[in-house]
């Protein structure tokens, strides 16, 4: 039987229509294999000593995407931006995102954004704010205004700003949940939330409820697991108490485009945890 171009187009349209009604979990199954990223803070105790070797090790584990930390004066881990970028490229990896402190927003921010763009980054993320930045509701709103202004500068460099949460953002200031205030005050066109799934769960929150309440706002995730016996400790991803299958099933709703394994504590060594987490997560996504 000869299949005409019209038949082919018709069958393709039918398949696309059918796919549109499949559960989101099925549609995303396998979509993230070979795209799992690593926040290099996971290897903070060793990467400054020999960054080229550690980056080579990370590539050998199978990671393809990276998120940096520790940028200062045009350098990462003691390497110039070009040296770092060239080495990462030679290893077949990409640096998608980087963490930049609130203290870096101001003089020199344009240079930081230019360097981030030169690294190939898409996101510049504020990883933390101190208590003085949310001491009152009005102060918190001013902090969000500062981030929005920095985001406008980043946008000119082709970057999107991000904010990474810990547990305290699920607390309240003047009766309002800090993260909820930030989601309302931060410009969604310029600023995305990098949701740390562990810290949300640690604080008693539910990432799925945030996905539903603020769809599309969480373009990046931090993926780390929680020990089943001590919630203050990380487990290797896939061996703890967090249901990542359920979370990845709603990745589309959340707006997630990139995610990074991050280990802050280690059941074994940092290198072993980073390797184990990648292997385990590949089985889940």
C-alpha positions as CSV (number, residue, x, y, z in Angstrom):
1,X,0.0,0.0,0.0
2,X,1.3,3.4,-0.9
3,X,1.2,6.1,1.7
4,X,0.6,9.5,0.2
5,X,1.9,12.8,1.7
6,X,-1.7,13.6,2.7
7,X,-2.0,10.3,4.5
8,X,1.3,11.0,6.3
9,X,0.2,14.5,7.3
10,X,-3.2,13.2,8.5
11,X,-1.7,10.4,10.6
12,X,0.8,12.9,12.1
13,X,-2.0,15.3,13.0
14,X,-3.9,12.5,14.6
15,X,-0.9,11.4,16.6
16,X,-0.3,14.9,17.7
17,X,-3.9,15.3,18.8
18,X,-3.8,12.0,20.7
19,X,-0.6,13.0,22.4
20,X,-2.2,16.2,23.6
21,X,-4.6,14.2,25.7
22,X,-2.0,11.9,27.2
23,X,-1.2,12.4,30.9
24,X,1.6,14.9,31.4
25,X,3.7,12.2,33.2
26,X,3.7,10.1,30.0
27,X,4.5,13.0,27.8
28,X,7.6,13.9,29.9
29,X,8.8,10.3,30.4
30,X,12.4,10.1,29.2
31,X,12.5,13.7,28.2
32,X,15.3,14.7,30.5
33,X,17.7,11.8,30.0
34,X,21.2,13.1,29.1
35,X,20.2,16.6,30.2
36,X,20.6,16.2,34.0
37,X,22.6,19.1,35.4
38,X,24.9,19.6,38.4
39,X,25.2,22.6,40.7
40,X,29.0,22.6,41.2
41,X,28.5,23.7,44.8
42,X,28.1,20.0,45.4
43,X,31.8,19.6,44.8
44,X,32.8,22.8,46.7
45,X,35.5,21.1,48.8
46,X,37.5,20.0,45.8
47,X,36.8,22.1,42.7
48,X,38.9,25.1,43.8
49,X,41.9,22.8,44.2
50,X,41.9,21.4,40.7
51,X,39.0,22.8,38.7
52,X,40.1,21.2,35.4
53,X,40.2,17.7,36.8
54,X,37.0,18.0,38.8
55,X,35.1,19.3,35.6
56,X,36.6,16.4,33.7
57,X,35.4,14.0,36.3
58,X,31.9,15.5,36.2
59,X,31.8,15.0,32.4
60,X,32.9,11.4,32.8
61,X,30.0,10.8,35.2
62,X,27.7,11.7,32.3
63,X,26.6,15.3,33.2
64,X,25.8,17.6,30.3
65,X,24.7,20.8,32.0
66,X,26.2,22.8,34.8
67,X,25.4,25.6,37.2
68,X,28.2,27.6,38.7
69,X,28.8,29.4,41.9
70,X,31.7,31.5,43.3
71,X,32.2,33.9,40.4
72,X,34.5,36.8,41.4
73,X,36.5,39.4,39.5
74,X,36.0,37.7,36.2
75,X,37.0,34.2,37.4
76,X,35.5,30.9,38.3
77,X,37.4,28.5,40.6
78,X,40.6,30.4,39.7
79,X,40.1,30.1,36.0
80,X,39.4,33.1,33.8
81,X,36.0,33.1,32.1
82,X,37.5,32.0,28.8
83,X,39.6,29.3,30.4
84,X,36.6,27.9,32.2
85,X,34.3,28.1,29.2
86,X,36.8,26.5,26.8
87,X,37.4,23.6,29.1
88,X,33.7,23.0,29.7
89,X,33.1,23.1,26.0
90,X,35.9,20.7,25.3
91,X,34.3,18.2,27.7
92,X,31.0,18.4,25.8
93,X,29.1,20.2,28.6
94,X,27.3,23.5,28.8
95,X,27.0,26.0,31.6
96,X,23.4,27.0,31.7
97,X,23.2,29.0,34.9
98,X,25.2,30.6,37.6
99,X,24.7,31.9,41.2
100,X,25.5,35.6,41.8
101,X,24.9,37.1,45.3
102,X,22.7,40.1,46.0
103,X,25.9,41.9,47.0
104,X,27.0,41.7,43.4
105,X,24.0,43.6,42.1
106,X,25.3,47.2,41.7
107,X,28.6,48.5,40.5
108,X,30.1,45.9,38.2
109,X,26.8,44.1,37.5
110,X,26.9,44.8,33.8
111,X,30.4,43.2,33.7
112,X,29.1,40.1,35.6
113,X,26.2,39.7,33.1
114,X,28.6,40.1,30.2
115,X,30.8,37.4,31.6
116,X,27.8,35.2,32.3
117,X,26.7,35.6,28.7
118,X,30.3,34.8,27.5
119,X,30.0,31.5,29.5
120,X,26.9,30.6,27.5
121,X,24.7,31.0,30.6
122,X,21.0,31.6,30.2
123,X,20.3,32.4,33.8
124,X,21.9,34.5,36.6
125,X,20.5,33.5,39.9
126,X,20.4,35.1,43.3
127,X,21.1,32.2,45.7
128,X,20.3,33.7,49.0
129,X,19.3,36.8,50.9
130,X,20.1,37.7,54.5
131,X,17.5,38.6,57.2
132,X,18.1,42.3,56.6
133,X,16.6,41.8,53.1
134,X,13.2,40.7,54.4
135,X,13.1,42.2,57.9
136,X,9.7,43.8,57.0
137,X,7.2,43.6,54.2
138,X,8.3,46.9,52.8
139,X,11.9,45.9,53.0
140,X,11.1,42.6,51.2
141,X,9.3,44.5,48.5
142,X,12.3,46.8,48.0
143,X,14.6,43.7,47.7
144,X,12.3,42.4,45.0
145,X,12.5,45.8,43.3
146,X,16.3,45.6,43.4
147,X,16.2,42.2,41.8
148,X,13.8,43.4,39.1
149,X,16.2,46.3,38.3
150,X,19.1,43.9,38.1
151,X,17.0,41.6,35.9
152,X,16.4,44.4,33.4
153,X,20.2,44.8,33.1
154,X,20.6,41.0,32.7
155,X,17.9,41.0,30.1
156,X,19.9,43.4,27.9
157,X,22.7,40.8,28.0
158,X,20.3,38.1,26.9
159,X,20.0,36.6,30.3
160,X,17.1,35.8,32.7
161,X,17.3,36.5,36.4
162,X,16.4,33.9,38.9
163,X,16.0,33.5,42.6
164,X,16.8,30.4,44.5
165,X,15.0,29.6,47.7
166,X,15.9,27.9,51.0
167,X,13.5,27.0,53.8
168,X,13.1,30.5,55.3
169,X,11.1,31.8,52.3
170,X,8.3,29.5,53.4
171,X,8.2,31.5,56.6
172,X,6.2,34.7,57.1
173,X,6.8,38.4,57.3
174,X,4.0,40.4,58.7
175,X,1.7,37.5,58.2
176,X,2.6,36.8,54.6
177,X,4.6,33.9,53.2
178,X,7.9,35.4,51.9
179,X,8.0,33.2,48.8
180,X,4.4,34.2,47.9
181,X,5.2,37.9,48.3
182,X,8.3,37.4,46.0
183,X,6.2,35.6,43.4
184,X,3.9,38.5,43.3
185,X,6.5,41.3,43.4
186,X,9.1,39.8,41.0
187,X,8.4,40.6,37.3
188,X,7.6,37.2,35.7
189,X,8.9,38.4,32.4
190,X,12.3,39.1,33.9
191,X,12.7,36.9,36.9
192,X,12.1,33.1,37.4
193,X,12.2,31.1,40.6
194,X,14.8,28.4,40.8
195,X,12.8,26.1,43.1
196,X,14.9,24.0,45.5
197,X,12.5,21.1,46.0
198,X,14.3,19.8,49.1
199,X,14.0,23.1,51.0
200,X,10.3,23.5,50.1
201,X,9.6,20.0,51.5
202,X,11.9,20.6,54.5
203,X,9.9,23.7,55.4
204,X,6.6,21.8,55.2
205,X,5.6,23.1,51.8
206,X,4.3,21.2,48.8
207,X,6.0,22.0,45.4
208,X,3.0,20.6,43.5
209,X,0.8,23.3,45.1
210,X,3.2,26.0,44.0
211,X,3.2,24.6,40.5
212,X,-0.6,24.8,40.4
213,X,-0.8,28.2,42.0
214,X,2.0,29.8,39.9
215,X,2.2,27.9,36.7
216,X,5.2,28.6,34.6
217,X,7.2,30.5,37.2
218,X,9.7,27.8,38.1
219,X,12.0,27.5,35.1
220,X,14.8,25.8,37.1
221,X,14.9,23.3,39.9
222,X,17.4,22.1,42.4
223,X,17.0,18.4,42.9
224,X,18.2,16.9,46.1
225,X,16.7,14.2,48.2
226,X,15.8,14.0,51.9
227,X,17.1,11.3,54.3
228,X,14.3,9.1,55.5
229,X,15.6,9.1,59.0
230,X,16.9,12.7,59.4
231,X,15.3,15.4,57.3
232,X,18.2,17.7,57.9
233,X,20.4,15.4,55.8
234,X,20.5,14.8,52.1
235,X,20.1,11.3,50.7
236,X,21.5,10.4,47.3
237,X,18.8,11.4,44.9
238,X,16.3,8.6,44.4
239,X,17.0,6.9,47.7
240,X,15.3,9.4,50.1
241,X,11.7,10.5,50.9
242,X,11.0,12.9,48.1
243,X,8.7,11.6,45.3
244,X,10.5,12.9,42.2
245,X,8.4,11.0,39.8
246,X,5.3,13.0,41.0
247,X,7.3,16.2,40.7
248,X,8.7,15.6,37.2
249,X,5.2,14.6,36.1
250,X,4.2,18.2,36.6
251,X,7.4,19.7,35.2
252,X,5.4,21.3,32.3
253,X,3.0,23.0,34.6
254,X,5.9,24.4,36.7
255,X,7.6,25.8,33.6
256,X,10.8,23.9,34.3
257,X,13.4,23.9,31.5
258,X,16.6,23.0,33.4
259,X,17.4,21.3,36.7
260,X,20.5,20.5,38.7
261,X,21.4,17.9,41.2
262,X,22.8,19.6,44.3
263,X,24.2,17.8,47.3
264,X,24.8,19.8,50.4
265,X,25.5,16.8,52.7
266,X,26.7,13.4,51.6
267,X,25.8,9.8,52.6
268,X,29.1,8.9,51.1
269,X,31.8,11.1,49.6
270,X,30.8,14.2,47.5
271,X,32.0,12.5,44.3
272,X,30.1,9.3,45.0
273,X,26.9,11.1,45.9
274,X,27.1,13.1,42.7
275,X,27.6,9.9,40.6
276,X,25.0,7.9,42.5
277,X,22.4,10.7,42.2
278,X,22.9,10.9,38.4
279,X,22.5,7.2,38.0
280,X,19.4,7.1,40.1
281,X,17.7,10.1,38.6
282,X,18.3,8.8,35.1
283,X,16.1,5.9,36.1
284,X,13.3,8.2,37.3
285,X,13.1,10.7,34.5
